[in-house]
Amino acid sequence: MMEKQFNPVIKAVQSLRKLSLDIKTTNKEIQSNDTEIRQKIEDCGKQIAATNDSMVINLWIREKAKLIENSNALLKILEKIEEKFKEKEASGLIGIWETHEEYKNLVLDNFVVMERMGSTIFIDNNLEKWKGLWKDIRISLNKILSISETYHLKLKMMESLEPDEIDSLTEDILNHIPWNYSDEDAFKYEQDYLVAYNEIKESQSKKKNLWDKILNALAGGIEETPAHRVQMRRWMEGDGDNI
């Protein structure tokens, strides 16, 4: 799977656009994709059960229980972050995000183990069906992770900016960039985004140090450790066995 190489400026503006999305909209998307993932996991479980291999079935049940426990904890953390956004409350942000990362990594580990089980035991049509289910799971998971990346950026902004500065920035973003632009649109209409970037920068440069604060938040708000990026990329590309 080829990953589009975004111009860093385009990536920054797209991140800023995501910052302005309504919390209710992102929460609904998280819930929808989580429901989709859980349904696909149930479908995977039915395929595992059809093997009549008690050892494999018991292993699946244990891993599924771990996944549900970790996923539920992760959703509660995201809800707590959403409450912080609504209340514009900046206390305890670092600790909350560290806990989020802990459970996110546990969920990713669960997925690696569970996907590998079917990839090891199935052949032919059963293997193709298994791969199709996990492809759908990855798509839904990637949407949730994209939102959590945006949440991280919002948290970084809350650490760096005052509430009225964030409101001002959000207003400028919505004035210059359509709220429903996707990453695909951003890649396709690169010149439009570059113009929007310059317009936003110009409007914010009139306010003391605001753009510098924004760039600092962007620089630190969407990065993960190199090791985790490698692990995540391999898993998203369906190469879990090599992790």
C-alpha positions as CSV (number, residue, x, y, z in Angstrom):
1,M,0.0,0.0,0.0
2,M,1.6,3.3,-1.1
3,E,1.3,6.2,1.3
4,K,0.8,9.6,-0.3
5,Q,3.7,11.9,0.3
6,F,2.0,15.1,1.5
7,N,3.8,18.4,1.2
8,P,4.5,19.2,4.9
9,V,2.6,22.5,4.5
10,I,-0.4,20.6,3.2
11,K,-0.2,18.2,6.1
12,A,-0.1,21.1,8.5
13,V,-3.1,22.9,7.0
14,Q,-5.1,19.6,6.9
15,S,-4.3,19.1,10.6
16,L,-5.5,22.6,11.4
17,R,-8.7,21.9,9.4
18,K,-9.3,18.8,11.4
19,L,-8.9,20.9,14.5
20,S,-12.0,22.8,13.7
21,L,-14.3,19.8,13.3
22,D,-17.2,19.6,15.7
23,I,-16.7,17.2,18.7
24,K,-20.1,15.7,18.1
25,T,-19.2,14.8,14.6
26,T,-15.9,13.2,15.5
27,N,-17.6,11.3,18.4
28,K,-20.2,9.9,16.1
29,E,-17.5,8.8,13.6
30,I,-15.6,7.1,16.4
31,Q,-18.7,5.2,17.6
32,S,-19.6,4.2,14.1
33,N,-16.2,2.8,13.2
34,D,-15.9,1.1,16.6
35,T,-19.2,-0.6,16.0
36,E,-18.0,-1.7,12.5
37,I,-14.8,-3.1,14.0
38,R,-16.6,-5.1,16.6
39,Q,-19.0,-6.6,14.0
40,K,-16.1,-7.6,11.9
41,I,-14.4,-9.2,14.9
42,E,-17.5,-11.2,15.5
43,D,-17.4,-12.3,11.9
44,C,-13.8,-13.4,12.4
45,G,-14.8,-15.3,15.5
46,K,-17.4,-17.2,13.5
47,Q,-14.8,-18.2,11.0
48,I,-12.5,-19.3,13.9
49,A,-15.3,-21.3,15.5
50,A,-15.9,-23.2,12.3
51,T,-12.4,-24.7,12.6
52,N,-13.7,-26.8,15.6
53,D,-10.1,-26.5,16.9
54,S,-10.6,-26.0,20.7
55,M,-7.1,-24.7,21.2
56,V,-7.4,-22.0,18.6
57,I,-11.0,-21.2,19.7
58,N,-9.9,-20.8,23.3
59,L,-7.0,-18.6,22.3
60,W,-9.3,-16.4,20.2
61,I,-11.7,-16.0,23.1
62,R,-8.9,-14.9,25.4
63,E,-7.5,-12.4,22.9
64,K,-11.0,-11.1,22.1
65,A,-11.7,-10.5,25.8
66,K,-8.4,-8.5,26.1
67,L,-9.3,-6.5,23.0
68,I,-12.8,-5.6,24.3
69,E,-11.3,-4.6,27.7
70,N,-8.6,-2.4,26.1
71,S,-11.0,-0.9,23.5
72,N,-13.5,0.0,26.1
73,A,-10.8,1.7,28.2
74,L,-9.6,3.6,25.1
75,L,-13.1,4.8,24.3
76,K,-13.5,6.1,27.8
77,I,-10.3,8.0,27.5
78,L,-11.4,9.6,24.2
79,E,-14.7,10.6,25.9
80,K,-12.7,12.2,28.7
81,I,-10.6,14.1,26.1
82,E,-13.9,15.3,24.5
83,E,-15.1,16.6,27.8
84,K,-11.9,18.6,28.1
85,F,-12.6,20.1,24.7
86,K,-16.1,21.0,25.6
87,E,-15.1,22.6,28.9
88,K,-11.9,24.2,27.5
89,E,-10.2,22.6,30.5
90,A,-6.4,22.2,30.1
91,S,-5.5,20.4,33.3
92,G,-4.0,16.9,33.3
93,L,-3.7,16.7,29.5
94,I,-0.3,15.0,29.4
95,G,-1.3,12.2,31.8
96,I,-4.5,11.6,29.9
97,W,-2.7,11.4,26.6
98,E,0.0,9.0,28.0
99,T,-2.8,6.7,29.2
100,H,-4.4,7.0,25.7
101,E,-1.1,5.9,24.1
102,E,-0.8,3.0,26.5
103,Y,-4.2,1.6,25.7
104,K,-3.9,2.3,22.0
105,N,-0.7,0.2,21.8
106,L,-2.4,-2.6,23.7
107,V,-5.3,-2.6,21.2
108,L,-2.8,-2.6,18.3
109,D,-1.0,-5.6,19.9
110,N,-4.3,-7.4,20.3
111,F,-5.1,-6.9,16.6
112,V,-1.7,-8.2,15.5
113,V,-2.1,-11.4,17.5
114,M,-5.7,-12.0,16.4
115,E,-5.1,-11.4,12.7
116,R,-2.0,-13.6,12.7
117,M,-4.1,-16.5,14.1
118,G,-6.3,-16.8,11.0
119,S,-3.5,-16.0,8.6
120,T,-1.7,-19.0,10.0
121,I,-4.5,-21.6,9.9
122,F,-6.6,-20.7,6.9
123,I,-5.9,-21.4,3.3
124,D,-7.6,-20.7,-0.1
125,N,-11.0,-19.1,0.1
126,N,-11.1,-19.1,3.9
127,L,-7.8,-17.1,3.9
128,E,-9.2,-14.6,1.3
129,K,-12.3,-14.1,3.4
130,W,-10.1,-13.6,6.5
131,K,-7.9,-11.1,4.7
132,G,-11.0,-9.2,3.5
133,L,-12.4,-8.9,7.1
134,W,-9.1,-7.5,8.4
135,K,-8.8,-5.1,5.5
136,D,-12.2,-3.7,6.6
137,I,-11.0,-3.6,10.2
138,R,-7.9,-1.6,9.2
139,I,-9.9,0.9,7.3
140,S,-12.2,1.6,10.3
141,L,-9.3,1.6,12.7
142,N,-7.4,4.1,10.6
143,K,-10.4,6.5,10.7
144,I,-10.4,6.3,14.5
145,L,-6.6,6.8,14.7
146,S,-6.9,9.8,12.4
147,I,-9.4,11.3,14.8
148,S,-7.2,10.5,17.9
149,E,-4.3,12.2,16.1
150,T,-6.5,15.3,15.7
151,Y,-7.4,15.1,19.4
152,H,-3.7,15.0,20.2
153,L,-3.2,18.2,18.2
154,K,-6.1,19.8,20.0
155,L,-4.6,18.9,23.3
156,K,-1.3,20.4,22.3
157,M,-3.1,23.6,21.2
158,M,-4.8,23.8,24.5
159,E,-1.4,23.6,26.2
160,S,0.0,26.4,24.1
161,L,-3.0,28.8,23.4
162,E,-5.7,30.6,25.3
163,P,-9.3,29.6,24.6
164,D,-10.0,32.8,22.7
165,E,-6.9,32.2,20.6
166,I,-8.2,28.8,19.7
167,D,-11.6,30.2,18.8
168,S,-9.9,32.8,16.6
169,L,-7.8,30.2,14.8
170,T,-10.9,27.9,14.3
171,E,-12.8,30.8,12.8
172,D,-10.0,31.5,10.3
173,I,-9.7,27.9,9.4
174,L,-13.4,27.6,8.6
175,N,-13.2,30.8,6.6
176,H,-10.5,29.5,4.3
177,I,-10.9,25.7,4.1
178,P,-14.1,23.8,3.6
179,W,-14.9,21.7,6.6
180,N,-15.6,18.6,4.6
181,Y,-12.3,18.5,2.7
182,S,-10.8,14.9,2.9
183,D,-7.2,14.0,2.9
184,E,-7.7,12.9,-0.7
185,D,-9.1,16.3,-1.6
186,A,-6.1,18.0,0.1
187,F,-3.7,15.9,-1.9
188,K,-5.6,16.6,-5.2
189,Y,-6.0,20.3,-4.6
190,E,-2.6,21.1,-3.3
191,Q,-2.4,24.6,-4.7
192,D,-5.7,25.5,-3.0
193,Y,-4.3,24.4,0.3
194,L,-1.1,26.4,-0.2
195,V,-3.2,29.5,-0.8
196,A,-5.3,28.8,2.3
197,Y,-2.1,28.2,4.3
198,N,-0.7,31.6,3.4
199,E,-4.1,33.3,4.1
200,I,-4.3,31.8,7.5
201,K,-0.7,32.6,8.3
202,E,-1.2,36.2,7.2
203,S,-4.4,36.6,9.3
204,Q,-2.7,35.0,12.4
205,S,0.6,36.9,12.0
206,K,-1.2,40.1,13.1
207,K,-1.7,38.5,16.6
208,K,1.2,38.3,18.9
209,N,3.2,35.1,18.7
210,L,0.1,33.1,17.8
211,W,1.4,31.5,14.6
212,D,4.7,30.5,16.3
213,K,2.6,28.8,19.0
214,I,0.6,27.0,16.3
215,L,3.7,25.8,14.5
216,N,5.2,24.5,17.8
217,A,2.0,22.6,18.5
218,L,1.9,21.2,15.0
219,A,5.5,20.1,15.2
220,G,4.9,18.2,18.5
221,G,1.3,17.2,18.1
222,I,1.2,14.6,15.4
223,E,4.4,12.6,15.9
224,E,4.8,9.1,17.4
225,T,8.0,7.2,18.3
226,P,9.9,5.8,15.2
227,A,9.4,2.3,16.5
228,H,5.7,2.6,16.8
229,R,5.4,4.3,13.4
230,V,7.2,1.3,11.8
231,Q,5.0,-1.2,13.7
232,M,1.8,0.7,12.8
233,R,2.8,1.0,9.1
234,R,3.5,-2.7,8.8
235,W,0.3,-3.7,10.5
236,M,-1.8,-1.3,8.4
237,E,-0.1,-2.8,5.3
238,G,-1.0,-6.3,6.4
239,D,2.5,-7.3,7.3
240,G,1.9,-8.2,10.9
241,D,3.9,-11.4,10.8
242,N,7.1,-9.4,10.3
243,I,6.6,-7.2,13.3
